[in-house]
Amino acid sequence: MRWRPLRGLGPWWVVATVALVGLVLITVGGHFRVGGFVVAASLVLAALVRAVLPPARSGGLAIRSRPLDVVMMLVAAGLVFAVFFLVRTCGSSVDQVGGGRAASCSAELQG
């Protein structure tokens, strides 16, 4: 079977799917912040999976030692979350999850 070599990646596919949903929300859905938070959540999920599963079952998430992998994924998740939290957009106040609207937005968008 052609798919047999891909099984070695294990739960990496779940993490990649969640990250892809976040990227789709950012690019197609127009939900910039929410999509960024979903990408950050995928990194937290990757860290949890790597911390819980043994190296033989971690698949594509096992790159270095377990503690180093987990710490690096959590640091990356924190940085991605911080970047998307601090970005200000011109969306309605409902779409703003922290940070507020950008000062350069036109008046009709801020109302």
N, C-alpha and C positions, 0 to 999 in steps of 0.2 A: 504494500500500500504506500501511496505517496505521503500520507499524513503521519506515518509512524515516526519519522525523525522530528516532527513538530511536537510530539507528545513530551519530549524532553524539556520543553519550556515550562510545562506545568501550569501553575496559577498565574504565570506572567500574562496569559491571555485575558484573565479577568481584570487585572490592573490596567492593561493596555486598553481594554474596552471602556473602562471608567474614564481614563484620560482622554480617549477619543470623544466620548460624550461631552466632556468639558470643552474640548477644542471646537466641536460642532456648535455648542452653545455660544462660544465666543465669535466664531466666524459667520455662521449662518443664522443663528437665533437672535443675535444682537444683544445677548445678555452677557456683557463683558465681565462684570464682576462675578456673577454666579458661575460662569464657565471657569473662571480662574480658581474659584474656590473648589470646584469639582476636580480640577487638575491637582490642586493641593491635597484634596481628600484621597485621590488615587495614590499619591505618594505616601500618605499615612497608611493607607491600606497595604501598600507594598511593604512598608516597614513592619506592619503587624504580621503579615503573612510570613515574611522572612524571619521574624522573631519566634514565631510559633512552630512552623514546620521544620522538620529536619533537613539538612542540606540535600539529601538525596531526593526529597520531594519538592524543594523550593524551585527547582528548574532554573529558568532564566533570571530569577531574582538573586540567586547565589553567585556573587562575583568575587568578593573578598571574604574575610572572616565575618561571622555573623554579627558581632558587635559593631564592627566598622560599617557594614552594610546598613544596619538599622539606624545608626547615628547619622550617616550621610543622607539617607532617605528622609529622616525627620528634619534635618537641617534644610534640605532642599524644599520640603513641604512648607516649613516656616517662612523661607524666603519667598516662595511663590505666593503664599497667603499674604505676606506683608506687601508685596508689590501690588497685588490686585486690590488690597484693602486701601492702599494709599492713593490709587489712581482716582481722579475725579472725572466724572463724565457729565454730559449734558442731559441725561435721562431724567425722568420724573422722580419725585422724592420717593415713590414706591420702589423704584429700581435701585435706589442708593442704599447700600448696605454698609454704612460707615463712610467717612471721608467727606461727604457732602457733594454738592454740584460744583463744577468748575466755574471760576469767576468769568471766564471768557465766553460763556454761553449767552446766546441772545435772550432778550427779555421775555419773549413769548414762550421760550422753553423753560424759563425759570419760574414762571407764574404758576 
